[in-house]
Amino acid sequence: MIEHALRLKKGDDLALSIADYCLKKKINTAIILSGVGCLDNLHIRLAGAKTTLNKQEDLEIVSLNGTVSKGNIHIHIAASDVLGHTFGGHLLAGSIVNTTVELVIGELETYQSERCFDAHTGYDEIVFTKKGQ
């Protein structure tokens, strides 16, 4: 695994920044190893994939994990407000960094991936293959 560490700054879009970074570095397949920081705005798709939530307030990232395949992200996030109430779901563009977000991304060296339509789920799903097989 090749580790990538980066820091996002105030005003950066969390989802777009992760996707752009992986595209620029030509990372085919990666996982989010760690992500901590704060947001001004949280934009997520909720369970069931039918509704979204947009919260504009100070929020702390308490969990960030997922996969990246050729710049396509599938990342879930949980963030808490000033009272400790936590909101979580599928990260969407529009989640904006407040002061900073520290990210560690693991580039998988022995696997490659692509997204293919899955008739069972109705979505493009990630397909991992071991390199050389």
Secondary structure, 3 states (H helix, E strand, C coil): CEEEEEEEECCCEHHHHHHHHHHHCCCCEEEEEEEEEEEEEEEEECCCCCCEEEEEEEEEEEEEEEEEECCEEEEEEEEECCCCCEEEEEECCCCEEEEEEEEEEEECCCEEEEEEEECCCCEEEEEEEECCC
